[in-house]
Amino acid sequence: MEVFSTWKEKYEVIGDVRGLGAMIGIEFVKDKATKEPYGEIVNRLMAICAQHGLIIENAGMSGNVIRFLAPLVITDEQLNAGFEILENAIRECI
């Protein structure tokens, strides 16, 4: 979750990061002050990540949350590759 918390500070579109264990939710917002949901970016992120072999799910009433669900048997190398794909997708969308 440390990586995602760093992203929260780094990217204006990430409004909140929450989770427990291997399931993390990343909330995307148009504006951090108003917390206006940004579901459109989540749809684009899902498509870009899928093109690069990373499957992520959307959640939340406004569809503006990504659920990152890492399996318990994931290797550090696989986890870091997933982080890289997701971060590159975020950069591409903003």
Contacts in CASP RR format, 6 or more apart in sequence:
PFRMAT RR
TARGET T0000
AUTHOR 0000-0000-0000
METHOD contacts of the structure
MODEL  1
MEVFSTWKEKYEVIGDVRGLGAMIGIEFVKDKATKEPYGEIVNRLMAICA
QHGLIIENAGMSGNVIRFLAPLVITDEQLNAGFEILENAIRECI
1 17 0 8 1.000
1 19 0 8 1.000
1 21 0 8 1.000
1 24 0 8 1.000
3 83 0 8 1.000
4 14 0 8 1.000
4 17 0 8 1.000
4 24 0 8 1.000
4 25 0 8 1.000
4 26 0 8 1.000
4 68 0 8 1.000
5 17 0 8 1.000
7 14 0 8 1.000
7 17 0 8 1.000
7 26 0 8 1.000
7 87 0 8 1.000
7 90 0 8 1.000
8 14 0 8 1.000
8 15 0 8 1.000
8 16 0 8 1.000
8 17 0 8 1.000
11 90 0 8 1.000
11 94 0 8 1.000
12 32 0 8 1.000
12 94 0 8 1.000
13 28 0 8 1.000
13 29 0 8 1.000
13 30 0 8 1.000
13 38 0 8 1.000
13 41 0 8 1.000
13 90 0 8 1.000
13 93 0 8 1.000
13 94 0 8 1.000
14 26 0 8 1.000
14 27 0 8 1.000
14 28 0 8 1.000
14 29 0 8 1.000
14 90 0 8 1.000
15 27 0 8 1.000
15 28 0 8 1.000
15 29 0 8 1.000
15 32 0 8 1.000
15 35 0 8 1.000
16 26 0 8 1.000
16 27 0 8 1.000
16 29 0 8 1.000
17 24 0 8 1.000
17 25 0 8 1.000
17 26 0 8 1.000
17 27 0 8 1.000
18 24 0 8 1.000
18 25 0 8 1.000
18 27 0 8 1.000
19 25 0 8 1.000
22 69 0 8 1.000
22 70 0 8 1.000
22 71 0 8 1.000
22 72 0 8 1.000
22 74 0 8 1.000
23 67 0 8 1.000
23 68 0 8 1.000
23 69 0 8 1.000
24 67 0 8 1.000
24 68 0 8 1.000
25 59 0 8 1.000
25 65 0 8 1.000
25 66 0 8 1.000
25 67 0 8 1.000
25 68 0 8 1.000
26 65 0 8 1.000
26 66 0 8 1.000
26 68 0 8 1.000
27 64 0 8 1.000
27 65 0 8 1.000
28 37 0 8 1.000
28 38 0 8 1.000
28 39 0 8 1.000
28 41 0 8 1.000
28 42 0 8 1.000
28 45 0 8 1.000
28 64 0 8 1.000
28 65 0 8 1.000
28 66 0 8 1.000
29 35 0 8 1.000
29 36 0 8 1.000
29 37 0 8 1.000
29 38 0 8 1.000
29 64 0 8 1.000
30 36 0 8 1.000
30 37 0 8 1.000
30 38 0 8 1.000
37 62 0 8 1.000
37 63 0 8 1.000
37 64 0 8 1.000
38 64 0 8 1.000
39 58 0 8 1.000
39 62 0 8 1.000
39 63 0 8 1.000
39 64 0 8 1.000
41 64 0 8 1.000
41 93 0 8 1.000
41 94 0 8 1.000
42 58 0 8 1.000
42 63 0 8 1.000
42 64 0 8 1.000
42 65 0 8 1.000
42 66 0 8 1.000
43 58 0 8 1.000
44 89 0 8 1.000
44 93 0 8 1.000
45 56 0 8 1.000
45 66 0 8 1.000
45 86 0 8 1.000
45 89 0 8 1.000
45 90 0 8 1.000
45 93 0 8 1.000
46 56 0 8 1.000
46 57 0 8 1.000
46 58 0 8 1.000
46 66 0 8 1.000
48 88 0 8 1.000
48 89 0 8 1.000
48 92 0 8 1.000
48 93 0 8 1.000
49 55 0 8 1.000
49 56 0 8 1.000
49 85 0 8 1.000
49 86 0 8 1.000
49 89 0 8 1.000
52 85 0 8 1.000
52 88 0 8 1.000
52 89 0 8 1.000
53 85 0 8 1.000
54 82 0 8 1.000
54 85 0 8 1.000
54 86 0 8 1.000
56 66 0 8 1.000
56 67 0 8 1.000
56 68 0 8 1.000
56 86 0 8 1.000
57 66 0 8 1.000
57 67 0 8 1.000
57 69 0 8 1.000
58 64 0 8 1.000
58 65 0 8 1.000
58 66 0 8 1.000
58 67 0 8 1.000
59 65 0 8 1.000
59 66 0 8 1.000
59 67 0 8 1.000
66 86 0 8 1.000
68 86 0 8 1.000
70 79 0 8 1.000
END
